[in-house]
Amino acid sequence: MHRVDRGRRTDRAAETRERILDAAERLFAEHGVHAVSNRAVAEAAGQGNNTVVGYHFGTKTDLVRALIRRHAGAVDARREAMVAALGPAPGVRDWVDALVRPGAEHLAAAGPPTWYARFGAQVMTDPALREIMVAESLTSPTLTAVLDGLGSCLDVMPVEVRLERADICRQLLVHHFAERERALADGLPTPRASWADAATGLVDAIVGVWTAPVSPAGRDA
């Protein structure tokens, strides 16, 4: 009997954690991480105890980390499968596709509404929180392999140009899906009908950035 009671308590605790994560992800995406209190998260999760967020997750930083981990593994698994299916001599587009498409597939699989793209954009533009995102989801061996593969296709590009274009592509990766997600949440039209099509468009744009001609000034940098 006691074992059954412990199982029920464990189930209730897991359900409460999921409700907190759902509420926090939505509120952080819509209002920003620092603008949302633990009290607001608890209320949105339907919890009367305002200390429940701290009890289950600790600090707000720990809550952000838990939200990132909630998604990072699934995205990385999709990317690993894509990398495993690459041919013997992947090109720029192959590597960019493996960089972009797993996130789009993850959002599509989650079904509307989603908040993770906007949450990620909030985190990546906050200097303190960005380190958590980098540590938890941007240093996986698979992602490192994708970035190394892309870099091997660009080794003739001047270093300064490569760094500049990496910054441009990073902005596209962080914000493009967040803007699509926001439009979908607001019921606004989007340029592409699906997340798969949106991924194709973003891959086209990023490949264009990487393969654009380098001006004479850039070559002399």
Secondary structure per residue as TSV (DSSP state, phi and psi in degrees):
chain	resnum	aa	ss	phi	psi
A	1	M	-	360.0	-43.6
A	2	H	H	-63.5	-35.6
A	3	R	H	-64.4	-39.3
A	4	V	H	-63.8	-42.6
A	5	D	H	-62.6	-41.6
A	6	R	H	-64.5	-38.9
A	7	G	H	-62.9	-40.7
A	8	R	H	-65.8	-40.9
A	9	R	H	-64.3	-40.0
A	10	T	H	-62.7	-42.5
A	11	D	H	-62.9	-43.3
A	12	R	H	-64.5	-39.6
A	13	A	H	-64.1	-41.9
A	14	A	H	-64.8	-40.2
A	15	E	H	-64.7	-41.0
A	16	T	H	-63.1	-42.7
A	17	R	H	-59.6	-43.5
A	18	E	H	-64.7	-40.2
A	19	R	H	-63.9	-39.8
A	20	I	H	-65.0	-44.7
A	21	L	H	-62.4	-43.2
A	22	D	H	-58.9	-47.6
A	23	A	H	-66.5	-43.7
A	24	A	H	-64.5	-43.1
A	25	E	H	-60.6	-43.8
A	26	R	H	-65.9	-47.7
A	27	L	H	-67.0	-42.2
A	28	F	H	-62.9	-40.2
A	29	A	H	-64.9	-39.7
A	30	E	H	-83.8	-29.8
A	31	H	H	-123.8	-11.7
A	32	G	-	96.7	147.6
A	33	V	S	-63.7	-46.2
A	34	H	T	-75.9	-16.3
A	35	A	T	-85.1	-6.6
A	36	V	-	-112.4	125.6
A	37	S	-	-88.6	161.1
A	38	N	H	-61.2	-33.3
A	39	R	H	-61.3	-43.8
A	40	A	H	-64.4	-38.8
A	41	V	H	-64.0	-45.2
A	42	A	H	-61.1	-44.0
A	43	E	H	-64.4	-43.1
A	44	A	H	-65.5	-27.6
A	45	A	T	-84.7	0.8
A	46	G	T	75.7	26.9
A	47	Q	-	-107.1	127.0
A	48	G	S	-77.2	-22.3
A	49	N	-	-88.3	116.0
A	50	N	T	-72.3	-12.5
A	51	T	T	-92.5	3.3
A	52	V	H	-65.5	-32.8
A	53	V	H	-65.4	-47.0
A	54	G	H	-64.0	-36.6
A	55	Y	H	-62.0	-43.5
A	56	H	H	-86.8	-28.3
A	57	F	H	-127.1	-14.3
A	58	G	-	87.7	-126.7
A	59	T	S	-82.2	170.5
A	60	K	H	-63.2	-34.6
A	61	T	H	-60.5	-41.7
A	62	D	H	-64.0	-36.3
A	63	L	H	-66.1	-42.5
A	64	V	H	-60.5	-43.6
A	65	R	H	-61.8	-41.0
A	66	A	H	-64.9	-37.1
A	67	L	H	-65.7	-41.3
A	68	I	H	-64.6	-45.0
A	69	R	H	-64.1	-30.4
A	70	R	H	-58.2	-30.9
A	71	H	H	-109.0	-29.7
A	72	A	H	-60.5	-40.9
A	73	G	H	-63.0	-42.0
A	74	A	H	-66.5	-41.8
A	75	V	H	-64.4	-42.5
A	76	D	H	-66.6	-35.2
A	77	A	H	-64.1	-39.9
A	78	R	H	-64.8	-40.8
A	79	R	H	-66.7	-39.8
A	80	E	H	-60.6	-40.6
A	81	A	H	-65.5	-38.6
A	82	M	H	-65.4	-43.3
A	83	V	H	-64.1	-39.6
A	84	A	H	-64.0	-25.6
A	85	A	T	-92.4	-0.8
A	86	L	-	-66.6	150.3
A	87	G	-	-73.6	-174.6
A	88	P	S	-72.4	-20.5
A	89	A	S	-137.8	72.6
A	90	P	-	-63.2	143.8
A	91	G	-	-105.3	-172.4
A	92	V	H	-56.1	-47.9
A	93	R	H	-62.7	-37.8
A	94	D	H	-60.6	-45.2
A	95	W	H	-70.4	-39.8
A	96	V	H	-64.9	-39.1
A	97	D	H	-60.5	-41.9
A	98	A	H	-69.1	-22.6
A	99	L	H	-78.7	-40.8
A	100	V	H	-92.1	-48.0
A	101	R	H	-65.8	-35.5
A	102	P	H	-56.9	-39.1
A	103	G	H	-65.5	-39.9
A	104	A	H	-65.8	-41.6
A	105	E	H	-63.9	-37.6
A	106	H	H	-64.7	-43.8
A	107	L	H	-65.7	-39.2
A	108	A	H	-64.4	-41.3
A	109	A	H	-67.3	-31.6
A	110	A	H	-67.3	-29.5
A	111	G	-	77.4	153.7
A	112	P	S	-74.3	149.3
A	113	P	S	-85.3	155.0
A	114	T	-	-121.7	156.8
A	115	W	-	-131.2	-6.5
A	116	Y	H	-67.0	-35.4
A	117	A	H	-63.6	-42.5
A	118	R	H	-70.2	-38.8
A	119	F	H	-59.5	-45.4
A	120	G	H	-61.2	-38.2
A	121	A	H	-65.7	-38.7
A	122	Q	H	-61.5	-45.1
A	123	V	H	-67.6	-42.4
A	124	M	H	-71.4	-16.8
A	125	T	T	-99.4	5.3
A	126	D	S	-106.8	118.6
A	127	P	H	-57.0	-37.2
A	128	A	H	-75.4	-42.4
A	129	L	H	-78.3	-26.4
A	130	R	H	-56.6	-36.1
A	131	E	H	-61.3	-32.7
A	132	I	H	-68.7	-45.5
A	133	M	H	-60.2	-43.4
A	134	V	H	-62.1	-45.4
A	135	A	H	-68.5	-36.5
A	136	E	H	-89.0	-30.6
A	137	S	H	-133.3	-9.9
A	138	L	S	-109.6	10.9
A	139	T	-	-124.0	17.9
A	140	S	-	-67.6	150.5
A	141	P	H	-57.8	-36.5
A	142	T	H	-67.4	-45.3
A	143	L	H	-64.3	-39.8
A	144	T	H	-59.7	-40.5
A	145	A	H	-64.5	-39.1
A	146	V	H	-64.1	-46.4
A	147	L	H	-66.2	-37.7
A	148	D	H	-66.0	-40.5
A	149	G	H	-63.7	-42.3
A	150	L	H	-62.8	-43.7
A	151	G	H	-60.5	-34.9
A	152	S	H	-67.4	-22.4
A	153	C	T	-83.9	-8.4
A	154	L	T	-122.3	18.8
A	155	D	T	-69.9	-12.7
A	156	V	T	-88.7	-4.6
A	157	M	S	-81.3	136.4
A	158	P	-	-53.4	142.9
A	159	V	H	-57.3	-43.8
A	160	E	H	-62.9	-39.5
A	161	V	H	-67.4	-41.7
A	162	R	H	-62.3	-43.1
A	163	L	H	-64.3	-40.9
A	164	E	H	-63.1	-46.1
A	165	R	H	-70.5	-30.7
A	166	A	H	-62.7	-39.8
A	167	D	H	-63.2	-43.6
A	168	I	H	-61.6	-46.2
A	169	C	H	-66.7	-35.4
A	170	R	H	-62.1	-41.0
A	171	Q	H	-63.7	-41.1
A	172	L	H	-62.6	-44.9
A	173	L	H	-63.3	-40.3
A	174	V	H	-73.1	-42.2
A	175	H	H	-102.1	-25.5
A	176	H	H	-64.4	-49.2
A	177	F	H	-68.0	-32.6
A	178	A	H	-63.2	-40.0
A	179	E	H	-68.7	-38.2
A	180	R	H	-64.3	-43.7
A	181	E	H	-60.7	-41.0
A	182	R	H	-64.6	-42.6
A	183	A	H	-62.1	-43.3
A	184	L	H	-62.5	-41.3
A	185	A	H	-64.8	-32.6
A	186	D	T	-89.7	1.4
A	187	G	T	71.3	26.4
A	188	L	-	-95.6	155.9
A	189	P	-	-68.7	151.3
A	190	T	-	-124.5	150.6
A	191	P	S	-60.8	-30.9
A	192	R	S	-116.5	146.3
A	193	A	S	-77.7	-24.5
A	194	S	S	-140.5	166.8
A	195	W	H	-65.7	-34.3
A	196	A	H	-63.2	-43.4
A	197	D	H	-67.7	-37.3
A	198	A	H	-63.3	-38.6
A	199	A	H	-63.5	-41.0
A	200	T	H	-61.5	-43.8
A	201	G	H	-63.1	-40.2
A	202	L	H	-69.7	-38.7
A	203	V	H	-60.7	-44.7
A	204	D	H	-55.3	-46.4
A	205	A	H	-65.4	-44.3
A	206	I	H	-69.6	-40.0
A	207	V	H	-60.2	-39.3
A	208	G	H	-61.4	-39.9
A	209	V	H	-63.1	-47.4
A	210	W	H	-69.6	-31.4
A	211	T	H	-102.0	4.2
A	212	A	S	-63.2	146.4
A	213	P	-	-58.3	148.0
A	214	V	-	-95.9	124.7
A	215	S	-	-66.6	161.8
A	216	P	H	-55.0	-38.2
A	217	A	H	-63.4	-39.4
A	218	G	H	-66.8	-37.2
A	219	R	H	-68.0	-27.3
A	220	D	T	-86.9	-4.5
A	221	A	-	-65.7	360.0
